Amino acid sequence: MEAVLRYRMATRMAQRLRAEGRPLPLPALGETLGLRGPVEPILRPLLDGRFVPEGEVGLWEWHYPFPPEGEAVVVLDLETTGLAPGLNEVIELALVRLEGGERRAFQSLVRPLRPPSPFIQRLTGIRTWELEGAPPWEVVLEEAWPLLEGATLVIQNAPFDLAFLRPALEGLGHRLENPVVDTLRLAKKAMRGLRRYGLDALSEALLLPPRAEHRALGDVERTLAVAYEVYYMLTSGRPRPLRELGR
């Protein structure tokens, strides 16, 4: 069975369990997939680390939280005018901080020195006129910095975002020494056999809605959803700090 189909089927079962809020027998989960008859030989191999497989099938997320207790997590994303740090510029920053059951979100457009190309405007949906009244990068970073402090950073393809983020923060006198968890790397550990591990590919495998535009806050929410799923895939009943999974 193709890997993406396997994870889509498993995610559909997880979604059914979440909707029910209680463990279910395998035949009931088989009905979710349109299966009848002896489903155990088909479904049992699909039960990845998210599932409690003994007896009726449940979910480990009902037994311990994400993020783990005592760990602050910040999911972060940037939109930029291109792929070259030092040459291209940031035009949007968004993040969500999760800590102690609380959620704090931050999003801001960033005024670049040069307007983004028509291609970037089409890709992101961010128009030049919207950026003209936005604050500069340094002002946005100073406002966001308190939300970053003391947190594990969760970023899809983290080296790219950090190449823009770290030098700018250092220029303001802030050293970004946070633990960093790359959801791309985590997904490669948790979801073996996929051909691609970009955010769109992971979204397809985990049944997340397709994105119409590349916007920072939307991609933060998508990255958070991926991190949630792969956290339970990798911990499978043995909760650990997220920062340890990224090592």
C-alpha positions, 0 to 999 in steps of 0.5 A, spaced: 500 500 500 502 506 498 505 510 504 500 516 503 494 512 502 496 508 509 497 515 513 490 518 510 486 511 512 490 512 519 488 519 519 481 518 518 480 513 523 483 518 528 478 523 526 473 518 527 475 517 534 476 524 535 469 525 533 466 519 538 471 521 544 471 514 546 475 508 544 471 503 538 472 496 536 476 495 529 469 493 525 466 500 527 473 503 524 473 499 518 466 502 517 469 509 517 473 506 511 467 503 507 470 496 509 466 490 512 467 483 514 474 481 517 477 488 517 483 486 523 488 484 518 487 490 514 486 495 519 491 493 525 497 494 520 495 501 520 495 503 527 501 507 528 503 511 534 497 515 535 493 509 537 492 505 543 491 498 540 489 494 546 482 492 546 478 497 543 482 502 539 483 509 542 488 515 542 494 516 546 492 524 546 487 522 551 492 520 556 497 526 555 497 533 552 500 536 546 505 540 548 508 536 554 506 539 560 512 544 562 514 546 555 512 552 552 512 551 544 512 556 539 510 554 532 513 560 527 513 561 519 515 567 515 513 569 508 519 572 504 520 575 497 525 570 495 529 564 497 536 568 499 537 570 506 541 577 506 538 578 499 531 577 499 527 580 505 521 578 510 514 580 508 510 577 514 511 573 520 506 569 524 507 565 530 503 561 535 505 560 543 502 554 546 504 554 554 500 551 560 493 550 556 494 557 553 495 560 546 497 566 544 498 568 536 502 574 533 501 576 526 504 582 522 506 584 515 513 587 514 515 593 510 520 591 505 525 595 502 523 593 495 516 590 493 515 583 492 515 580 485 509 579 481 510 571 482 511 572 490 504 577 490 500 571 487 503 566 491 502 569 498 496 574 496 500 579 499 499 586 495 504 591 495 499 596 497 498 592 503 506 592 505 507 600 504 503 601 511 506 595 515 512 596 520 519 595 518 522 588 520 526 590 526 519 593 529 516 587 528 521 582 531 522 587 537 514 586 538 515 578 537 521 577 541 517 576 548 513 570 545 519 567 543 523 567 549 524 560 553 520 556 548 521 550 543 521 553 536 517 548 531 518 550 524 517 547 517 524 546 514 527 550 520 534 552 516 530 557 511 526 561 516 532 561 521 537 564 516 532 570 516 531 570 523 537 569 527 541 574 523 536 580 524 535 578 532 542 578 533 542 585 530 538 587 535 542 584 541 537 578 541 541 571 541 536 566 539 538 560 543 532 556 543 531 549 542 528 548 534 524 542 532 523 541 524 517 538 523 520 536 516 525 532 520 520 529 525 515 527 519 521 523 516 522 519 522 514 518 524 512 517 516 516 513 513 515 512 505 513 518 503 516 521 497 515 528 499 515 531 506 514 539 504 508 542 508 503 540 502 505 533 501 504 532 509 497 536 509 495 531 503 497 525 507 494 527 514 488 530 511 489 537 512 485 542 507 489 544 501 491 551 502 489 557 497 495 561 499 502 561 502 500 566 508 504 565 514 499 564 520 495 559 515 502 555 515 503 556 522 496 552 523 498 547 518 505 546 521 502 545 528 497 540 526 503 536 523 507 537 529 501 534 533 500 528 529 507 526 529 508 528 536 503 522 538 506 517 532 513 518 535 511 518 543 506 512 542 504 512 550 511 514 552 510 522 553 517 526 552 518 533 551 518 535 544 525 538 544 528 531 545 524 529 539 528 534 534 535 531 536 
